[in-house]
């Protein structure tokens, strides 16, 4: 609570007036939690109920924009968008969709770095609901159990399939892998393009954003440099 109060105080003047608008706060990536902000009742509705509600509200948005929903090309769009939101691009919000991760004995006694690089992912910016896409590079040094290689990809995809900011996505992937593997020795780097930067606002389609997380042995310079060499940086 103290952290939240400190953050709030930095956003208010001496008269209690908000110094930043909601839009400015979002653009500045001010956040107070590694967890995706969720309401306590987030999963009381079934997927079908959520789809029905989103379909209704998206229809209202389209009609407000002046679109003719009797047109053959548009009349199915509200339902398509609703299903896409719940079943696909935001499916990572629901814990029931988290991939099952089986651990295996490290029978080969492989104690060096394992790197899964160039994991393609698609996410959505939580500030404007437009795509974030790029590559994730994930590495760990085992201290006992290991996981199947495809599970590293699935973990990245799970956390990407929700409204995100790249910093949080990076940390969520790393923290989950640390918990699953029972080791701090995890590194994650993400290089991504944000359409909220490329297609609106500053409209810069040449830049990309890089974020990283280094835990355990990866905080050592030599180990970190080895990881960077493997991913070509």
C-alpha positions, -999 to +999 in steps of 0.1 A: +000+000+000+028+024+008+043+019-027+009+027-042+005+058-020+040+070-030+032+066-067-001+084-063+015+113-045+039+118-075+009+122-098-009+148-076+000+185-070-003+202-036-040+207-041-046+171-049-050+178-087-040+150-111-008+161-129-011+135-156-041+123-176-050+086-178-036+086-214-003+102-203+000+077-174-004+048-198+021+062-223+047+066-196+043+029-186+037+038-149+028+005-132+026-009-097+025-046-103+042-075-122+007-092-123-017-083-151-044-060-135-075-082-131-107-078-112-117-104-086-148-114-106-128-118-139-138-154-144-173-155-132-187-154-167-182-183-191-164-179-223-197-180-242-211-153-220-181-131-225-183-136-263-219-125-263-212-094-243-182-084-263-201-090-295-229-066-283-205-039-273-183-041-303-214-038-325-222-006-307-186+007-314-190-001-351-224+015-353-211+046-335-184+049-361-211+049-388-205+015-403-233-003-420-236-037-403-261-049-428-233-051-453-222-087-460-186-080-452-193-063-418-223-081-403-203-110-389-175-088-376-187-082-340-190-120-334-156-126-351-139-100-329-155-113-298-144-149-304-109-137-313-106-118-281-118-146-258-105-177-276-073-164-292-055-131-286-065-126-250-068-163-240-037-159-218-058-140-192-076-171-181-055-194-159-073-225-173-054-219-206-020-219-190+001-247-206+008-278-185+045-280-179+060-314-171+095-315-156+121-342-164+151-356-147+184-341-161+196-376-171+223-362-194+237-341-165+237-311-188+247-282-165+255-256-191+233-228-205+203-238-226+190-211-250+157-211-270+160-181-293+139-163-319+105-173-303+080-155-324+051-139-305+021-116-310+007-096-282-014-064-278-006-031-261-028-026-232-028+012-237-043+012-272-052-025-279-030-026-310-004-053-318+030-058-303+051-085-321+086-097-322+111-123-309+117-136-274+150-153-264+148-175-233+177-192-214+182-212-182+209-231-164+193-262-147+197-269-111+180-303-112+149-306-134+145-296-170+116-289-193+108-298-229+119-272-254+085-265-268+072-256-233+095-225-234+077-214-265+043-221-249+051-201-218+060-171-240+028-174-260+007-177-229+018-145-214+018-127-247-019-135-252-032-108-230-032-070-230+005-062-222+033-038-217+066-053-229+084-048-195+057-068-177+057-095-203+094-100-199+093-103-162+062-126-162+079-151-185+111-150-164+094-153-130+072-182-141+102-201-155+121-196-123+092-210-103+087-239-127+124-249-128+131-241-092+161-220-101+169-183-103+192-190-133+168-176-160+173-150-187+147-134-210+152-109-237+125-095-260+129-074-291+096-062-304+078-036-325+048-017-312+021-006-336+010+020-310+044+037-319+045+027-356+009+034-367-002+062-344+013+090-323+049+094-333+044+070-363+079+056-362+079+022-379+117+017-379+124+015-341+120-016-319+120-020-281+144-043-263+138-055-227+157-080-206+157-100-173+187-116-158+184-139-128+208-159-107+240-167-126+230-145-155+238-115-134+274-125-138+290-106-166+307-136-183+274-156-182+254-127-195+278-122-223+276-158-233+238-155-235+241-124-257+266-141-280+242-170-285+214-148-295+236-127-318+238-094-298 
